[in-house]
Amino acid sequence: MVKNSFISIISQEEKEENRGSVEFQVLSFTNKIRRLTSHLELHRKDYLSQRGLRKILGKRQRLLSYLSNKNRVRYKNLINALGIRESKIR
């Protein structure tokens, strides 16, 4: 399990102020997703962790779609900073 690959884009002062912001929530979900993904590479039959991963992915997807509808520039900056793909438009 690689622990140093987690992202710290937001500075410590901003973490204290903006814990409820969409960017901070997406960042924390992305860190959880990466941690669970590395866990599932070792433990392929851990079905409860797979379910948790799917739930977190859905939450992050809903937050990203909310942000893309409200502020497209912040959305583009966030997905570029995190290195995640843009969601498909339905």
N, C-alpha and C positions, 0 to 999 in steps of 0.2 A: 504494500500500500504506500503510495507516494503522498506524503503530507505537505511537501513544499510546493506543490503545483497549484495550490489554491490562490485565488485572485484577491489582491488587496488594492483595488483601484481607489477606493474612498479613503481619505485620510482619517486619522483618529479623531480629530475635532469634529469632522462631518459625521462620523459614526454616532457621536454622542447627541448631535442635534437632530439628524434626519433618519432616525430608525424606522419611521413610518413611511418614508418616501418610496415611490415605486421602484426607483433605481436601487435603493438599498435592499428592498425585498427580493428583487430579481437577482441581485448579487448573492444574497445569502442562499436563495434557492439553487443558484448555479453551483455554489460551493458544495451544497448538500448533494446535488446530482452527481458531481464529479467524485465525491467521496463514496457514494453508494455504487457508482459504476465501477470504481476500482475494487470495492468489496465484492461485487458480483462477479468480477473476473476470477476471483479466487474461489468463491462459493456459488457455483452455478445453480444449485438446487435450493437456494434460500428464497423461497417463494414469497414470504412475508416482506422481505426487503425489495423484491421485485414489485410487489403491490405498492409499497411506500414510494418507490421510485416513480411509478406511473402516476400516483397522486400528486407528487411534487412537480412532475413534468406538466400536468394539467394546470396546476396553480400558476406556474411560471408562464405557461402559454396564455392563460386568461389575463394575467397582469401585462404581458407584452402586447396583447391585442388592445387592451384598454389604453396603454400608453401610445400605441400607434394611432389610435383614433383621436386622442386628445392633443398630442404634440408629436408630430412626425420627426422633427429635428432631434429631440431628446431620445426618441426611439432609435433612430439611426446611429446616434453617438453611442448609445448603450450597447447595441448589438455589435458594433465595431470594436468597442473596448473589451467586451467579453469574448469575442470570437465565436459567436453563435450565429446560426443561419437565420435569415429572415423567414418569418412564417408565411405559409401559403395563404393567399387570399381566396376565400370561399365565395 
